[in-house]
Amino acid sequence: MLVFIILASIEILSFLVLKEHLYRISKLKFFISLIVHFVLSIWLWIMLIRVVSYRGSYDSPDNIRNHLELSGLLCAVVFPRFFLIIAHYSGKLFRFRQMNHIRWLTSAGMVISFLIFFIVSIGSIVGRFNFKTEKVSIKINGLDKDLDGFKIVQISDLHLSGFYRHPDQLQEVMEKINNYQPDLIINTGDFVDCGWREFDRSDTILLKAKSRYGNFAIFGNHDVGTYFPNASDADKASIILNMRQLIASSGYTVLFDEHTYINIDSSKMAIIGVSSGGRHPLITHGDIGKATKGLDSVDFKLFLCHDPNQWEEDVVGKTDIDLTLSGHTHGMQIGIITKNFRWSPSKRYYPHWNGLFSEGDQYQYVNRGLGVLAVPFRIWMPPEITVIKLVAE
């Protein structure tokens, strides 16, 4: 009820701002802004009612999509209106005796509000599907000659409900992956937001991505029922079981705190994978000791862990793992990426938030994800396909 009261108050106050600021100056501008205002309001209230009145399974792709759309509208519509209200009524407070408002302050608030709306809209319509490929060559000291030039394609954090009603975009990613002719495809987790139903029929699309030596995946913290509301242990066990089946039907071998091997000519590579659980800041990591137990002597060790912070905690300087692949951060879906400069607020929580990192002869690459979570936009933080090439040094 409180949410409805707050939203209704913002509706009324933002209408009054438009009336006080525009009506006497230009009735045409006022009526145009009023039409836009009411169209966005109707859209917002429809989505709010859909979310509040939903009674089906929480992890249905339609329900998660509705939550995404509502959060996007809150960011693109409600927040700018709130900002405009603050700007306008601050001006009225300073001009209280004159019973007027500071016009330039309200005008500035309108411009900034429009810019927020525009940026969020572009991030939702274009940014979230602006797939970028990061090509990375990693020089490995003493790399076996049969692994020289070995190509790994990594994707991560699909959050498939974000592709609901956008199957062509997911299909485009699979086609791009196949065009790179990978030797290995790795998915470092978070296929969904909270439950297995979000998969819908996406497994039939994911299955189209092929590699020479197979596709391998791990569970992210969203894949194990962490965020399913009021999930019991039995519910989480069911989610994990169904997720394993769906990921397998998508063409992946799922590594759940375990390892496997692939042979590349006369060379042997170990692929080690652990699952993640919990939620920030209490992310739990799979047991790397269990995952590597009984591991044979191999020419190269590849480790898959969803949370990039696990590299510092469990891997570097404590194991002889050559390369670790992670995801999880999304680059917080907002930041700056240019040819010479990268920044994201996620750096505060994840020092290795995106890109290649090394310490001695050990490397980690962190993928910023393909999908969206919580909000349906990416602002200057494009979704990523990573193509990693191993090179003998």
KOLTIZA-913761 format. One record per residue (C-alpha): residue number from 1; residue in one letter; chain; x, z, y. Coordinates in steps of 0.1 Angstrom, whole numbers, plus 5000, padded with zeros to 4 digits. Each point is the difference from the previous one (the first is absolute). Layout:
// residues N
+-------+-------+------+------+------+------+
| margu | torvo | keke |    X |    Z |    Y |
+-------+-------+------+------+------+------+
|   NUM |     A |    A |    X |    Z |    Y |
...
+-------+-------+------+------+------+------+
This chain:
// residues 393
+-------+-------+------+------+------+------+
| margu | torvo | keke |    X |    Z |    Y |
+-------+-------+------+------+------+------+
|     1 |     M |    A | 5000 | 5000 | 5000 |
|     2 |     L |    A | 5029 | 5008 | 5024 |
|     3 |     V |    A | 5014 | 4965 | 4995 |
|     4 |     F |    A | 4967 | 4984 | 5009 |
|     5 |     I |    A | 4997 | 5022 | 5031 |
|     6 |     I |    A | 5036 | 4991 | 5011 |
|     7 |     L |    A | 4994 | 4962 | 4994 |
|     8 |     A |    A | 4967 | 5001 | 5018 |
|     9 |     S |    A | 5016 | 5018 | 5030 |
|    10 |     I |    A | 5027 | 4974 | 5002 |
|    11 |     E |    A | 4974 | 4972 | 4998 |
|    12 |     I |    A | 4981 | 5015 | 5029 |
|    13 |     L |    A | 5030 | 5008 | 5022 |
|    14 |     S |    A | 5017 | 4966 | 4995 |
|    15 |     F |    A | 4967 | 4983 | 5010 |
|    16 |     L |    A | 4999 | 5021 | 5031 |
|    17 |     V |    A | 5036 | 4991 | 5008 |
|    18 |     L |    A | 4991 | 4963 | 4998 |
|    19 |     K |    A | 4970 | 5004 | 5021 |
|    20 |     E |    A | 5017 | 5021 | 5027 |
|    21 |     H |    A | 5031 | 4977 | 5002 |
|    22 |     L |    A | 4986 | 4965 | 4996 |
|    23 |     Y |    A | 4963 | 4999 | 5009 |
|    24 |     R |    A | 5003 | 5000 | 5038 |
|    25 |     I |    A | 5030 | 4977 | 4999 |
|    26 |     S |    A | 4989 | 4973 | 4976 |
|    27 |     K |    A | 4967 | 5001 | 4981 |
|    28 |     L |    A | 5012 | 4971 | 4978 |
|    29 |     K |    A | 5032 | 5019 | 4989 |
|    30 |     F |    A | 4978 | 5031 | 4994 |
|    31 |     F |    A | 4976 | 4982 | 4978 |
|    32 |     I |    A | 5027 | 4982 | 4980 |
|    33 |     S |    A | 5019 | 5032 | 4995 |
|    34 |     L |    A | 4967 | 5017 | 4990 |
|    35 |     I |    A | 4992 | 4973 | 4973 |
|    36 |     V |    A | 5035 | 5004 | 4986 |
|    37 |     H |    A | 4996 | 5038 | 5001 |
|    38 |     F |    A | 4967 | 5000 | 4981 |
|    39 |     V |    A | 5012 | 4975 | 4974 |
|    40 |     L |    A | 5030 | 5021 | 4992 |
|    41 |     S |    A | 4978 | 5031 | 5000 |
|    42 |     I |    A | 4975 | 4986 | 4975 |
|    43 |     W |    A | 5029 | 4989 | 4977 |
|    44 |     L |    A | 5015 | 5035 | 5002 |
|    45 |     W |    A | 4968 | 5018 | 4993 |
|    46 |     I |    A | 4991 | 4977 | 4971 |
|    47 |     M |    A | 5034 | 5007 | 4984 |
|    48 |     L |    A | 4997 | 5037 | 5006 |
|    49 |     I |    A | 4965 | 5001 | 4984 |
|    50 |     R |    A | 5013 | 4980 | 4970 |
|    51 |     V |    A | 5029 | 5024 | 4994 |
|    52 |     V |    A | 4979 | 5032 | 5005 |
|    53 |     S |    A | 4971 | 4988 | 4979 |
|    54 |     Y |    A | 5021 | 4985 | 4971 |
|    55 |     R |    A | 4991 | 5016 | 4966 |
|    56 |     G |    A | 5019 | 4979 | 4975 |
|    57 |     S |    A | 5034 | 5006 | 4985 |
|    58 |     Y |    A | 5024 | 5009 | 5027 |
|    59 |     D |    A | 5027 | 4976 | 4988 |
|    60 |     S |    A | 4978 | 4969 | 5000 |
|    61 |     P |    A | 5019 | 4972 | 5020 |
|    62 |     D |    A | 4970 | 4996 | 5023 |
|    63 |     N |    A | 4999 | 5037 | 5009 |
|    64 |     I |    A | 5038 | 5001 | 5007 |
|    65 |     R |    A | 4997 | 4968 | 5021 |
|    66 |     N |    A | 4972 | 5016 | 5020 |
|    67 |     H |    A | 5022 | 5030 | 5007 |
|    68 |     L |    A | 5028 | 4976 | 5011 |
|    69 |     E |    A | 4977 | 4981 | 5023 |
|    70 |     L |    A | 4986 | 5032 | 5015 |
|    71 |     S |    A | 5035 | 5014 | 5007 |
|    72 |     G |    A | 5009 | 4967 | 5016 |
|    73 |     L |    A | 4970 | 5002 | 5023 |
|    74 |     L |    A | 5008 | 5036 | 5009 |
|    75 |     C |    A | 5035 | 4988 | 5011 |
|    76 |     A |    A | 4989 | 4968 | 5017 |
|    77 |     V |    A | 4967 | 5012 | 5016 |
|    78 |     V |    A | 4996 | 5038 | 5002 |
|    79 |     F |    A | 5036 | 5009 | 5010 |
|    80 |     P |    A | 5002 | 4974 | 5029 |
|    81 |     R |    A | 4966 | 5012 | 5012 |
|    82 |     F |    A | 5011 | 5036 | 4999 |
|    83 |     F |    A | 5032 | 4990 | 5020 |
|    84 |     L |    A | 4978 | 4982 | 5026 |
|    85 |     I |    A | 4977 | 5030 | 5004 |
|    86 |     I |    A | 5030 | 5023 | 5006 |
|    87 |     A |    A | 5014 | 4976 | 5026 |
|    88 |     H |    A | 4967 | 4995 | 5018 |
|    89 |     Y |    A | 4989 | 5036 | 5001 |
|    90 |     S |    A | 5034 | 5012 | 5010 |
|    91 |     G |    A | 4996 | 4977 | 5030 |
|    92 |     K |    A | 4966 | 5014 | 5007 |
|    93 |     L |    A | 5014 | 5035 | 4999 |
|    94 |     F |    A | 5025 | 4992 | 5027 |
|    95 |     R |    A | 4973 | 4983 | 5021 |
|    96 |     F |    A | 4974 | 5027 | 4993 |
|    97 |     R |    A | 4993 | 5007 | 5037 |
|    98 |     Q |    A | 4996 | 4963 | 5008 |
|    99 |     M |    A | 4977 | 4996 | 4969 |
|   100 |     N |    A | 5021 | 4970 | 4990 |
|   101 |     H |    A | 5027 | 4991 | 4975 |
|   102 |     I |    A | 5035 | 4985 | 5003 |
|   103 |     R |    A | 4994 | 4964 | 4993 |
|   104 |     W |    A | 5035 | 4990 | 4992 |
|   105 |     L |    A | 5002 | 5028 | 4974 |
|   106 |     T |    A | 4968 | 4988 | 4982 |
|   107 |     S |    A | 5012 | 4964 | 5002 |
|   108 |     A |    A | 5033 | 5010 | 4984 |
|   109 |     G |    A | 4981 | 5019 | 4974 |
|   110 |     M |    A | 4979 | 4969 | 4992 |
|   111 |     V |    A | 5031 | 4978 | 4998 |
|   112 |     I |    A | 5018 | 5024 | 4976 |
|   113 |     S |    A | 4969 | 5004 | 4979 |
|   114 |     F |    A | 4997 | 4963 | 4997 |
|   115 |     L |    A | 5036 | 4997 | 4990 |
|   116 |     I |    A | 4995 | 5027 | 4973 |
|   117 |     F |    A | 4970 | 4981 | 4987 |
|   118 |     F |    A | 5018 | 4967 | 5000 |
|   119 |     I |    A | 5031 | 5013 | 4982 |
|   120 |     V |    A | 4980 | 5018 | 4973 |
|   121 |     S |    A | 4979 | 4969 | 4995 |
|   122 |     I |    A | 5029 | 4977 | 4997 |
|   123 |     G |    A | 5017 | 5025 | 4976 |
|   124 |     S |    A | 4969 | 5000 | 4979 |
|   125 |     I |    A | 4992 | 4963 | 5000 |
|   126 |     V |    A | 5036 | 4986 | 5000 |
|   127 |     G |    A | 5026 | 5027 | 4996 |
|   128 |     R |    A | 4988 | 5014 | 4967 |
|   129 |     F |    A | 5003 | 4966 | 4983 |
|   130 |     N |    A | 5031 | 4988 | 5018 |
|   131 |     F |    A | 5021 | 5001 | 4968 |
|   132 |     K |    A | 5038 | 4999 | 5007 |
|   133 |     T |    A | 5027 | 4995 | 4974 |
|   134 |     E |    A | 5032 | 5021 | 5003 |
|   135 |     K |    A | 5029 | 4983 | 4982 |
|   136 |     V |    A | 5028 | 5024 | 4991 |
|   137 |     S |    A | 5033 | 4995 | 4983 |
|   138 |     I |    A | 5016 | 5030 | 4985 |
|   139 |     K |    A | 5037 | 4999 | 4991 |
|   140 |     I |    A | 5006 | 5020 | 4969 |
|   141 |     N |    A | 5035 | 5011 | 4991 |
|   142 |     G |    A | 5009 | 4989 | 4965 |
|   143 |     L |    A | 4966 | 4983 | 4994 |
|   144 |     D |    A | 4999 | 4982 | 4966 |
|   145 |     K |    A | 5003 | 4963 | 5003 |
|   146 |     D |    A | 4967 | 4994 | 4983 |
|   147 |     L |    A | 4983 | 5021 | 5027 |
|   148 |     D |    A | 5017 | 4981 | 5029 |
|   149 |     G |    A | 4971 | 4984 | 5019 |
|   150 |     F |    A | 4973 | 5019 | 4982 |
|   151 |     K |    A | 4968 | 4999 | 5021 |
|   152 |     I |    A | 4976 | 5029 | 5004 |
|   153 |     V |    A | 4967 | 4997 | 5019 |
|   154 |     Q |    A | 4986 | 5034 | 5010 |
|   155 |     I |    A | 4965 | 5007 | 5013 |
|   156 |     S |    A | 4985 | 5034 | 5007 |
|   157 |     D |    A | 4970 | 5019 | 5013 |
|   158 |     L |    A | 4973 | 4973 | 4995 |
|   159 |     H |    A | 4971 | 5024 | 5006 |
|   160 |     L |    A | 4977 | 4973 | 4984 |
|   161 |     S |    A | 4968 | 5011 | 5018 |
|   162 |     G |    A | 5015 | 4985 | 5031 |
|   163 |     F |    A | 5000 | 4966 | 4983 |
|   164 |     Y |    A | 4963 | 5004 | 4990 |
|   165 |     R |    A | 4982 | 4969 | 5013 |
|   166 |     H |    A | 5034 | 4985 | 5008 |
|   167 |     P |    A | 5011 | 4988 | 4965 |
|   168 |     D |    A | 5016 | 4968 | 5015 |
|   169 |     Q |    A | 5025 | 5022 | 5019 |
|   170 |     L |    A | 5010 | 5017 | 4968 |
|   171 |     Q |    A | 5002 | 4967 | 4982 |
|   172 |     E |    A | 5023 | 4987 | 5028 |
|   173 |     V |    A | 5024 | 5029 | 4993 |
|   174 |     M |    A | 5001 | 4992 | 4963 |
|   175 |     E |    A | 5007 | 4963 | 5007 |
|   176 |     K |    A | 5028 | 5010 | 5024 |
|   177 |     I |    A | 5016 | 5022 | 4973 |
|   178 |     N |    A | 4999 | 4972 | 4974 |
|   179 |     N |    A | 5016 | 4976 | 5025 |
|   180 |     Y |    A | 5030 | 5023 | 5001 |
|   181 |     Q |    A | 5004 | 4996 | 4962 |
|   182 |     P |    A | 5009 | 5037 | 4994 |
|   183 |     D |    A | 5020 | 5013 | 4971 |
|   184 |     L |    A | 4981 | 5033 | 5003 |
|   185 |     I |    A | 4969 | 5012 | 5018 |
|   186 |     I |    A | 4998 | 5037 | 5010 |
|   187 |     N |    A | 4970 | 5018 | 5015 |
|   188 |     T |    A | 5008 | 5035 | 5012 |
|   189 |     G |    A | 4965 | 5015 | 5000 |
|   190 |     D |    A | 4969 | 5008 | 5019 |
|   191 |     F |    A | 4978 | 4972 | 4986 |
|   192 |     V |    A | 4969 | 5018 | 5014 |
|   193 |     D |    A | 4990 | 5027 | 5025 |
|   194 |     C |    A | 4983 | 5025 | 4977 |
|   195 |     G |    A | 4985 | 4986 | 4968 |
|   196 |     W |    A | 5000 | 4972 | 4974 |
|   197 |     R |    A | 4968 | 4983 | 5011 |
|   198 |     E |    A | 5018 | 4987 | 5030 |
|   199 |     F |    A | 5017 | 4976 | 4978 |
|   200 |     D |    A | 4968 | 4980 | 4997 |
|   201 |     R |    A | 5012 | 4967 | 4986 |
|   202 |     S |    A | 5034 | 5000 | 5017 |
|   203 |     D |    A | 5018 | 5002 | 4966 |
|   204 |     T |    A | 4991 | 4963 | 4994 |
|   205 |     I |    A | 5018 | 4991 | 5032 |
|   206 |     L |    A | 5030 | 5023 | 4995 |
|   207 |     L |    A | 5004 | 4985 | 4965 |
|   208 |     K |    A | 5010 | 4966 | 5016 |
|   209 |     A |    A | 5033 | 5013 | 5012 |
|   210 |     K |    A | 5026 | 4992 | 4974 |
|   211 |     S |    A | 5037 | 5007 | 4995 |
|   212 |     R |    A | 5027 | 4991 | 4975 |
|   213 |     Y |    A | 5006 | 5034 | 4986 |
|   214 |     G |    A | 4967 | 5017 | 5006 |
|   215 |     N |    A | 4981 | 5021 | 5026 |
|   216 |     F |    A | 5003 | 5038 | 5002 |
|   217 |     A |    A | 4981 | 5026 | 5020 |
|   218 |     I |    A | 4998 | 5037 | 5007 |
|   219 |     F |    A | 4972 | 5023 | 5012 |
|   220 |     G |    A | 4999 | 5010 | 5037 |
|   221 |     N |    A | 4985 | 5033 | 5011 |
|   222 |     H |    A | 4967 | 4982 | 5008 |
|   223 |     D |    A | 4997 | 4986 | 4964 |
|   224 |     V |    A | 4997 | 5033 | 4983 |
|   225 |     G |    A | 4967 | 5013 | 5015 |
|   226 |     T |    A | 5017 | 5021 | 5027 |
|   227 |     Y |    A | 4975 | 4988 | 5027 |
|   228 |     F |    A | 4969 | 4997 | 4979 |
|   229 |     P |    A | 4976 | 5027 | 5016 |
|   230 |     N |    A | 4995 | 5031 | 4978 |
|   231 |     A |    A | 5016 | 4984 | 4970 |
|   232 |     S |    A | 5004 | 5023 | 4970 |
|   233 |     D |    A | 5030 | 4998 | 4977 |
|   234 |     A |    A | 4978 | 4980 | 4976 |
|   235 |     D |    A | 4991 | 4976 | 5028 |
|   236 |     K |    A | 5036 | 4995 | 5008 |
|   237 |     A |    A | 5009 | 4994 | 4964 |
|   238 |     S |    A | 4973 | 4974 | 4998 |
|   239 |     I |    A | 5013 | 4983 | 5032 |
|   240 |     I |    A | 5035 | 4999 | 4986 |
|   241 |     L |    A | 4988 | 4986 | 4967 |
|   242 |     N |    A | 4979 | 4972 | 5017 |
|   243 |     M |    A | 5028 | 4993 | 5025 |
|   244 |     R |    A | 5025 | 4995 | 4972 |
|   245 |     Q |    A | 4977 | 4975 | 4983 |
|   246 |     L |    A | 4993 | 4981 | 5032 |
|   247 |     I |    A | 5037 | 4998 | 5010 |
|   248 |     A |    A | 5008 | 4988 | 4965 |
|   249 |     S |    A | 4973 | 4974 | 5002 |
|   250 |     S |    A | 5016 | 4989 | 5033 |
|   251 |     G |    A | 5031 | 4990 | 4981 |
|   252 |     Y |    A | 5021 | 5030 | 5005 |
|   253 |     T |    A | 5018 | 5024 | 4977 |
|   254 |     V |    A | 4993 | 5034 | 5014 |
|   255 |     L |    A | 5028 | 5025 | 4999 |
|   256 |     F |    A | 4988 | 5036 | 5001 |
|   257 |     D |    A | 5031 | 5022 | 5001 |
|   258 |     E |    A | 5017 | 4977 | 4975 |
|   259 |     H |    A | 5025 | 4971 | 4997 |
|   260 |     T |    A | 5002 | 4967 | 4984 |
|   261 |     Y |    A | 5026 | 4972 | 4996 |
|   262 |     I |    A | 5002 | 4963 | 5007 |
|   263 |     N |    A | 5028 | 4977 | 4987 |
|   264 |     I |    A | 5014 | 4974 | 5023 |
|   265 |     D |    A | 5022 | 4977 | 4979 |
|   266 |     S |    A | 5027 | 5024 | 4988 |
|   267 |     S |    A | 4992 | 5026 | 5027 |
|   268 |     K |    A | 4977 | 5030 | 4996 |
|   269 |     M |    A | 4979 | 5015 | 5028 |
|   270 |     A |    A | 4981 | 5033 | 5000 |
|   271 |     I |    A | 4968 | 5003 | 5020 |
|   272 |     I |    A | 4991 | 5037 | 5006 |
|   273 |     G |    A | 4967 | 5010 | 5015 |
|   274 |     V |    A | 4985 | 5033 | 5012 |
|   275 |     S |    A | 4965 | 5007 | 5013 |
|   276 |     S |    A | 4992 | 5019 | 5032 |
|   277 |     G |    A | 4972 | 5024 | 5009 |
|   278 |     G |    A | 4988 | 5024 | 5027 |
|   279 |     R |    A | 4996 | 4992 | 5037 |
|   280 |     H |    A | 5022 | 5003 | 5030 |
|   281 |     P |    A | 5018 | 5023 | 5005 |
|   282 |     L |    A | 4998 | 5011 | 4964 |
|   283 |     I |    A | 5008 | 4968 | 4982 |
|   284 |     T |    A | 5009 | 5007 | 4964 |
|   285 |     H |    A | 5025 | 4979 | 4981 |
|   286 |     G |    A | 5001 | 4989 | 4964 |
|   287 |     D |    A | 5027 | 5015 | 4977 |
|   288 |     I |    A | 5031 | 4978 | 5003 |
|   289 |     G |    A | 5016 | 5020 | 4972 |
|   290 |     K |    A | 4972 | 4992 | 4977 |
|   291 |     A |    A | 4999 | 4964 | 5011 |
|   292 |     T |    A | 5037 | 4995 | 4992 |
|   293 |     K |    A | 5002 | 5021 | 4968 |
|   294 |     G |    A | 5016 | 4980 | 4972 |
|   295 |     L |    A | 5010 | 4972 | 5024 |
|   296 |     D |    A | 5026 | 4977 | 4984 |
|   297 |     S |    A | 5031 | 4987 | 5016 |
|   298 |     V |    A | 4990 | 4970 | 5022 |
|   299 |     D |    A | 5015 | 4976 | 5025 |
|   300 |     F |    A | 4975 | 5008 | 5028 |
|   301 |     K |    A | 4975 | 5028 | 5007 |
|   302 |     L |    A | 4969 | 4993 | 5021 |
|   303 |     F |    A | 4979 | 5030 | 5010 |
|   304 |     L |    A | 4964 | 4998 | 5013 |
|   305 |     C |    A | 4987 | 5029 | 5020 |
|   306 |     H |    A | 4971 | 4998 | 5024 |
|   307 |     D |    A | 5012 | 5026 | 5025 |
|   308 |     P |    A | 5032 | 4990 | 5018 |
|   309 |     N |    A | 5010 | 5036 | 5006 |
|   310 |     Q |    A | 5006 | 5004 | 4962 |
|   311 |     W |    A | 5031 | 4979 | 5003 |
|   312 |     E |    A | 5018 | 5027 | 5020 |
|   313 |     E |    A | 4985 | 5028 | 4980 |
|   314 |     D |    A | 5006 | 4988 | 4964 |
|   315 |     V |    A | 5020 | 4968 | 4999 |
|   316 |     V |    A | 5029 | 4995 | 5024 |
|   317 |     G |    A | 5031 | 5019 | 4990 |
|   318 |     K |    A | 4982 | 5015 | 4970 |
|   319 |     T |    A | 4996 | 4970 | 4978 |
|   320 |     D |    A | 5017 | 4967 | 4993 |
|   321 |     I |    A | 4969 | 4980 | 5009 |
|   322 |     D |    A | 5010 | 4967 | 5018 |
|   323 |     L |    A | 4969 | 4990 | 5019 |
|   324 |     T |    A | 4968 | 5020 | 5009 |
|   325 |     L |    A | 4968 | 4982 | 5011 |
|   326 |     S |    A | 4974 | 5020 | 5020 |
|   327 |     G |    A | 4970 | 4995 | 5022 |
|   328 |     H |    A | 4974 | 5026 | 5012 |
|   329 |     T |    A | 5007 | 5000 | 5038 |
|   330 |     H |    A | 4981 | 4968 | 5012 |
|   331 |     G |    A | 5022 | 5004 | 5030 |
|   332 |     M |    A | 4970 | 5020 | 5011 |
|   333 |     Q |    A | 4984 | 4966 | 5006 |
|   334 |     I |    A | 5012 | 5001 | 5036 |
|   335 |     G |    A | 5034 | 4996 | 5016 |
|   336 |     I |    A | 5025 | 4974 | 5011 |
|   337 |     I |    A | 5017 | 4974 | 4979 |
|   338 |     T |    A | 5023 | 4975 | 5015 |
|   339 |     K |    A | 5031 | 4982 | 4988 |
|   340 |     N |    A | 5023 | 5026 | 5014 |
|   341 |     F |    A | 4979 | 5031 | 5003 |
|   342 |     R |    A | 4976 | 5020 | 4978 |
|   343 |     W |    A | 4980 | 5031 | 5008 |
|   344 |     S |    A | 4970 | 5018 | 4986 |
|   345 |     P |    A | 4986 | 5035 | 5005 |
|   346 |     S |    A | 5003 | 5004 | 4962 |
|   347 |     K |    A | 5037 | 5005 | 5005 |
|   348 |     R |    A | 4993 | 5036 | 5009 |
|   349 |     Y |    A | 4987 | 5007 | 4965 |
|   350 |     Y |    A | 5019 | 4974 | 4981 |
|   351 |     P |    A | 5036 | 4993 | 5012 |
|   352 |     H |    A | 5000 | 4970 | 4976 |
|   353 |     W |    A | 4967 | 4985 | 5012 |
|   354 |     N |    A | 5008 | 4963 | 4995 |
|   355 |     G |    A | 5030 | 4979 | 4991 |
|   356 |     L |    A | 5032 | 5002 | 4980 |
|   357 |     F |    A | 5021 | 5033 | 4999 |
|   358 |     S |    A | 5032 | 5008 | 4982 |
|   359 |     E |    A | 5023 | 5028 | 4992 |
|   360 |     G |    A | 5031 | 4992 | 4981 |
|   361 |     D |    A | 4991 | 4975 | 4973 |
|   362 |     Q |    A | 4963 | 5011 | 4999 |
|   363 |     Y |    A | 4973 | 4981 | 5018 |
|   364 |     Q |    A | 4964 | 5005 | 5009 |
|   365 |     Y |    A | 4975 | 4976 | 5014 |
|   366 |     V |    A | 4967 | 5012 | 5015 |
|   367 |     N |    A | 4971 | 4975 | 5002 |
|   368 |     R |    A | 4975 | 5005 | 5028 |
|   369 |     G |    A | 4970 | 4990 | 4978 |
|   370 |     L |    A | 4975 | 4972 | 4998 |
|   371 |     G |    A | 4967 | 5018 | 5007 |
|   372 |     V |    A | 4985 | 5024 | 5025 |
|   373 |     L |    A | 4990 | 5036 | 4997 |
|   374 |     A |    A | 4976 | 5021 | 5021 |
|   375 |     V |    A | 4998 | 4974 | 5028 |
|   376 |     P |    A | 4996 | 4963 | 4995 |
|   377 |     F |    A | 5027 | 4988 | 5022 |
|   378 |     R |    A | 5038 | 4994 | 5003 |
|   379 |     I |    A | 5014 | 4999 | 5034 |
|   380 |     W |    A | 5035 | 4984 | 5002 |
|   381 |     M |    A | 5005 | 5012 | 4964 |
|   382 |     P |    A | 4994 | 4970 | 4978 |
|   383 |     P |    A | 4993 | 5004 | 4963 |
|   384 |     E |    A | 5030 | 4992 | 4979 |
|   385 |     I |    A | 5011 | 4980 | 4970 |
|   386 |     T |    A | 5036 | 5009 | 4991 |
|   387 |     V |    A | 5024 | 4975 | 4983 |
|   388 |     I |    A | 5031 | 5018 | 4988 |
|   389 |     K |    A | 5030 | 4981 | 4987 |
|   390 |     L |    A | 5028 | 5018 | 4981 |
|   391 |     V |    A | 5034 | 4986 | 5009 |
|   392 |     A |    A | 5033 | 5008 | 4983 |
|   393 |     E |    A | 5026 | 5014 | 5024 |
+-------+-------+------+------+------+------+
